[in-house]
Amino acid sequence: MLAFNKVIPTIEKKIIEMIQTLKLAKKTSKDDYMQYLRFILIAVGAIGGVGFLIKLISEFITFRPPT
């Protein structure tokens, strides 16, 4: 029971900190959102492109024509 009494104030403190952080947060503008979205899509495309090239090269290296 002693440990339980120490946990509750800690949880309450964390919840209060989260609420204060949310009160300070502001909504991003549409321009910022579009910039982040563009960056993420470019990064995902680049990573996918690199993966595709690696797969393509490995297929050409291991390709054996039928005999």
Phi and psi in radians as a Rosetta constraint file:
Dihedral C 1 N 2 CA 2 C 2 CIRCULARHARMONIC -1.148 0.35
Dihedral N 2 CA 2 C 2 N 3 CIRCULARHARMONIC -0.738 0.35
Dihedral C 2 N 3 CA 3 C 3 CIRCULARHARMONIC -1.163 0.35
Dihedral N 3 CA 3 C 3 N 4 CIRCULARHARMONIC -0.624 0.35
Dihedral C 3 N 4 CA 4 C 4 CIRCULARHARMONIC -1.105 0.35
Dihedral N 4 CA 4 C 4 N 5 CIRCULARHARMONIC -0.655 0.35
Dihedral C 4 N 5 CA 5 C 5 CIRCULARHARMONIC -1.189 0.35
Dihedral N 5 CA 5 C 5 N 6 CIRCULARHARMONIC -0.412 0.35
Dihedral C 5 N 6 CA 6 C 6 CIRCULARHARMONIC -1.478 0.35
Dihedral N 6 CA 6 C 6 N 7 CIRCULARHARMONIC -0.456 0.35
Dihedral C 6 N 7 CA 7 C 7 CIRCULARHARMONIC -1.329 0.35
Dihedral N 7 CA 7 C 7 N 8 CIRCULARHARMONIC -0.725 0.35
Dihedral C 7 N 8 CA 8 C 8 CIRCULARHARMONIC -1.022 0.35
Dihedral N 8 CA 8 C 8 N 9 CIRCULARHARMONIC -0.854 0.35
Dihedral C 8 N 9 CA 9 C 9 CIRCULARHARMONIC -1.089 0.35
Dihedral N 9 CA 9 C 9 N 10 CIRCULARHARMONIC -0.585 0.35
Dihedral C 9 N 10 CA 10 C 10 CIRCULARHARMONIC -1.143 0.35
Dihedral N 10 CA 10 C 10 N 11 CIRCULARHARMONIC -0.758 0.35
Dihedral C 10 N 11 CA 11 C 11 CIRCULARHARMONIC -1.127 0.35
Dihedral N 11 CA 11 C 11 N 12 CIRCULARHARMONIC -0.758 0.35
Dihedral C 11 N 12 CA 12 C 12 CIRCULARHARMONIC -1.064 0.35
Dihedral N 12 CA 12 C 12 N 13 CIRCULARHARMONIC -0.716 0.35
Dihedral C 12 N 13 CA 13 C 13 CIRCULARHARMONIC -1.104 0.35
Dihedral N 13 CA 13 C 13 N 14 CIRCULARHARMONIC -0.754 0.35
Dihedral C 13 N 14 CA 14 C 14 CIRCULARHARMONIC -1.121 0.35
Dihedral N 14 CA 14 C 14 N 15 CIRCULARHARMONIC -0.710 0.35
Dihedral C 14 N 15 CA 15 C 15 CIRCULARHARMONIC -1.121 0.35
Dihedral N 15 CA 15 C 15 N 16 CIRCULARHARMONIC -0.733 0.35
Dihedral C 15 N 16 CA 16 C 16 CIRCULARHARMONIC -1.095 0.35
Dihedral N 16 CA 16 C 16 N 17 CIRCULARHARMONIC -0.725 0.35
Dihedral C 16 N 17 CA 17 C 17 CIRCULARHARMONIC -1.099 0.35
Dihedral N 17 CA 17 C 17 N 18 CIRCULARHARMONIC -0.700 0.35
Dihedral C 17 N 18 CA 18 C 18 CIRCULARHARMONIC -1.121 0.35
Dihedral N 18 CA 18 C 18 N 19 CIRCULARHARMONIC -0.731 0.35
Dihedral C 18 N 19 CA 19 C 19 CIRCULARHARMONIC -1.120 0.35
Dihedral N 19 CA 19 C 19 N 20 CIRCULARHARMONIC -0.740 0.35
Dihedral C 19 N 20 CA 20 C 20 CIRCULARHARMONIC -1.107 0.35
Dihedral N 20 CA 20 C 20 N 21 CIRCULARHARMONIC -0.686 0.35
Dihedral C 20 N 21 CA 21 C 21 CIRCULARHARMONIC -1.123 0.35
Dihedral N 21 CA 21 C 21 N 22 CIRCULARHARMONIC -0.745 0.35
Dihedral C 21 N 22 CA 22 C 22 CIRCULARHARMONIC -1.129 0.35
Dihedral N 22 CA 22 C 22 N 23 CIRCULARHARMONIC -0.586 0.35
Dihedral C 22 N 23 CA 23 C 23 CIRCULARHARMONIC -1.176 0.35
Dihedral N 23 CA 23 C 23 N 24 CIRCULARHARMONIC -0.573 0.35
Dihedral C 23 N 24 CA 24 C 24 CIRCULARHARMONIC -1.416 0.35
Dihedral N 24 CA 24 C 24 N 25 CIRCULARHARMONIC -0.375 0.35
Dihedral C 24 N 25 CA 25 C 25 CIRCULARHARMONIC -1.192 0.35
Dihedral N 25 CA 25 C 25 N 26 CIRCULARHARMONIC 2.576 0.35
Dihedral C 25 N 26 CA 26 C 26 CIRCULARHARMONIC -2.149 0.35
Dihedral N 26 CA 26 C 26 N 27 CIRCULARHARMONIC 2.710 0.35
Dihedral C 26 N 27 CA 27 C 27 CIRCULARHARMONIC -1.324 0.35
Dihedral N 27 CA 27 C 27 N 28 CIRCULARHARMONIC 2.379 0.35
Dihedral C 27 N 28 CA 28 C 28 CIRCULARHARMONIC -1.310 0.35
Dihedral N 28 CA 28 C 28 N 29 CIRCULARHARMONIC 2.670 0.35
Dihedral C 28 N 29 CA 29 C 29 CIRCULARHARMONIC -1.326 0.35
Dihedral N 29 CA 29 C 29 N 30 CIRCULARHARMONIC 2.872 0.35
Dihedral C 29 N 30 CA 30 C 30 CIRCULARHARMONIC -1.112 0.35
Dihedral N 30 CA 30 C 30 N 31 CIRCULARHARMONIC -0.644 0.35
Dihedral C 30 N 31 CA 31 C 31 CIRCULARHARMONIC -1.109 0.35
Dihedral N 31 CA 31 C 31 N 32 CIRCULARHARMONIC -0.778 0.35
Dihedral C 31 N 32 CA 32 C 32 CIRCULARHARMONIC -1.097 0.35
Dihedral N 32 CA 32 C 32 N 33 CIRCULARHARMONIC -0.743 0.35
Dihedral C 32 N 33 CA 33 C 33 CIRCULARHARMONIC -1.067 0.35
Dihedral N 33 CA 33 C 33 N 34 CIRCULARHARMONIC -0.784 0.35
Dihedral C 33 N 34 CA 34 C 34 CIRCULARHARMONIC -1.154 0.35
Dihedral N 34 CA 34 C 34 N 35 CIRCULARHARMONIC -0.614 0.35
Dihedral C 34 N 35 CA 35 C 35 CIRCULARHARMONIC -1.147 0.35
Dihedral N 35 CA 35 C 35 N 36 CIRCULARHARMONIC -0.797 0.35
Dihedral C 35 N 36 CA 36 C 36 CIRCULARHARMONIC -1.107 0.35
Dihedral N 36 CA 36 C 36 N 37 CIRCULARHARMONIC -0.720 0.35
Dihedral C 36 N 37 CA 37 C 37 CIRCULARHARMONIC -1.098 0.35
Dihedral N 37 CA 37 C 37 N 38 CIRCULARHARMONIC -0.770 0.35
Dihedral C 37 N 38 CA 38 C 38 CIRCULARHARMONIC -1.067 0.35
Dihedral N 38 CA 38 C 38 N 39 CIRCULARHARMONIC -0.781 0.35
Dihedral C 38 N 39 CA 39 C 39 CIRCULARHARMONIC -1.070 0.35
Dihedral N 39 CA 39 C 39 N 40 CIRCULARHARMONIC -0.768 0.35
Dihedral C 39 N 40 CA 40 C 40 CIRCULARHARMONIC -1.142 0.35
Dihedral N 40 CA 40 C 40 N 41 CIRCULARHARMONIC -0.760 0.35
Dihedral C 40 N 41 CA 41 C 41 CIRCULARHARMONIC -1.128 0.35
Dihedral N 41 CA 41 C 41 N 42 CIRCULARHARMONIC -0.679 0.35
Dihedral C 41 N 42 CA 42 C 42 CIRCULARHARMONIC -1.133 0.35
Dihedral N 42 CA 42 C 42 N 43 CIRCULARHARMONIC -0.744 0.35
Dihedral C 42 N 43 CA 43 C 43 CIRCULARHARMONIC -1.128 0.35
Dihedral N 43 CA 43 C 43 N 44 CIRCULARHARMONIC -0.768 0.35
Dihedral C 43 N 44 CA 44 C 44 CIRCULARHARMONIC -1.117 0.35
Dihedral N 44 CA 44 C 44 N 45 CIRCULARHARMONIC -0.731 0.35
Dihedral C 44 N 45 CA 45 C 45 CIRCULARHARMONIC -1.103 0.35
Dihedral N 45 CA 45 C 45 N 46 CIRCULARHARMONIC -0.708 0.35
Dihedral C 45 N 46 CA 46 C 46 CIRCULARHARMONIC -1.142 0.35
Dihedral N 46 CA 46 C 46 N 47 CIRCULARHARMONIC -0.761 0.35
Dihedral C 46 N 47 CA 47 C 47 CIRCULARHARMONIC -1.127 0.35
Dihedral N 47 CA 47 C 47 N 48 CIRCULARHARMONIC -0.730 0.35
Dihedral C 47 N 48 CA 48 C 48 CIRCULARHARMONIC -1.119 0.35
Dihedral N 48 CA 48 C 48 N 49 CIRCULARHARMONIC -0.686 0.35
Dihedral C 48 N 49 CA 49 C 49 CIRCULARHARMONIC -1.118 0.35
Dihedral N 49 CA 49 C 49 N 50 CIRCULARHARMONIC -0.736 0.35
Dihedral C 49 N 50 CA 50 C 50 CIRCULARHARMONIC -1.108 0.35
Dihedral N 50 CA 50 C 50 N 51 CIRCULARHARMONIC -0.761 0.35
Dihedral C 50 N 51 CA 51 C 51 CIRCULARHARMONIC -1.077 0.35
Dihedral N 51 CA 51 C 51 N 52 CIRCULARHARMONIC -0.714 0.35
Dihedral C 51 N 52 CA 52 C 52 CIRCULARHARMONIC -1.116 0.35
Dihedral N 52 CA 52 C 52 N 53 CIRCULARHARMONIC -0.757 0.35
Dihedral C 52 N 53 CA 53 C 53 CIRCULARHARMONIC -1.108 0.35
Dihedral N 53 CA 53 C 53 N 54 CIRCULARHARMONIC -0.719 0.35
Dihedral C 53 N 54 CA 54 C 54 CIRCULARHARMONIC -1.079 0.35
Dihedral N 54 CA 54 C 54 N 55 CIRCULARHARMONIC -0.781 0.35
Dihedral C 54 N 55 CA 55 C 55 CIRCULARHARMONIC -1.112 0.35
Dihedral N 55 CA 55 C 55 N 56 CIRCULARHARMONIC -0.743 0.35
Dihedral C 55 N 56 CA 56 C 56 CIRCULARHARMONIC -1.117 0.35
Dihedral N 56 CA 56 C 56 N 57 CIRCULARHARMONIC -0.789 0.35
Dihedral C 56 N 57 CA 57 C 57 CIRCULARHARMONIC -1.112 0.35
Dihedral N 57 CA 57 C 57 N 58 CIRCULARHARMONIC -0.734 0.35
Dihedral C 57 N 58 CA 58 C 58 CIRCULARHARMONIC -1.153 0.35
Dihedral N 58 CA 58 C 58 N 59 CIRCULARHARMONIC -0.574 0.35
Dihedral C 58 N 59 CA 59 C 59 CIRCULARHARMONIC -1.177 0.35
Dihedral N 59 CA 59 C 59 N 60 CIRCULARHARMONIC -0.708 0.35
Dihedral C 59 N 60 CA 60 C 60 CIRCULARHARMONIC -1.188 0.35
Dihedral N 60 CA 60 C 60 N 61 CIRCULARHARMONIC -0.636 0.35
Dihedral C 60 N 61 CA 61 C 61 CIRCULARHARMONIC -1.184 0.35
Dihedral N 61 CA 61 C 61 N 62 CIRCULARHARMONIC -0.716 0.35
Dihedral C 61 N 62 CA 62 C 62 CIRCULARHARMONIC -1.608 0.35
Dihedral N 62 CA 62 C 62 N 63 CIRCULARHARMONIC 0.068 0.35
Dihedral C 62 N 63 CA 63 C 63 CIRCULARHARMONIC -1.239 0.35
Dihedral N 63 CA 63 C 63 N 64 CIRCULARHARMONIC 2.255 0.35
Dihedral C 63 N 64 CA 64 C 64 CIRCULARHARMONIC -2.178 0.35
Dihedral N 64 CA 64 C 64 N 65 CIRCULARHARMONIC 2.067 0.35
Dihedral C 64 N 65 CA 65 C 65 CIRCULARHARMONIC -1.161 0.35
Dihedral N 65 CA 65 C 65 N 66 CIRCULARHARMONIC 2.628 0.35
Dihedral C 65 N 66 CA 66 C 66 CIRCULARHARMONIC -1.137 0.35
Dihedral N 66 CA 66 C 66 N 67 CIRCULARHARMONIC 2.472 0.35
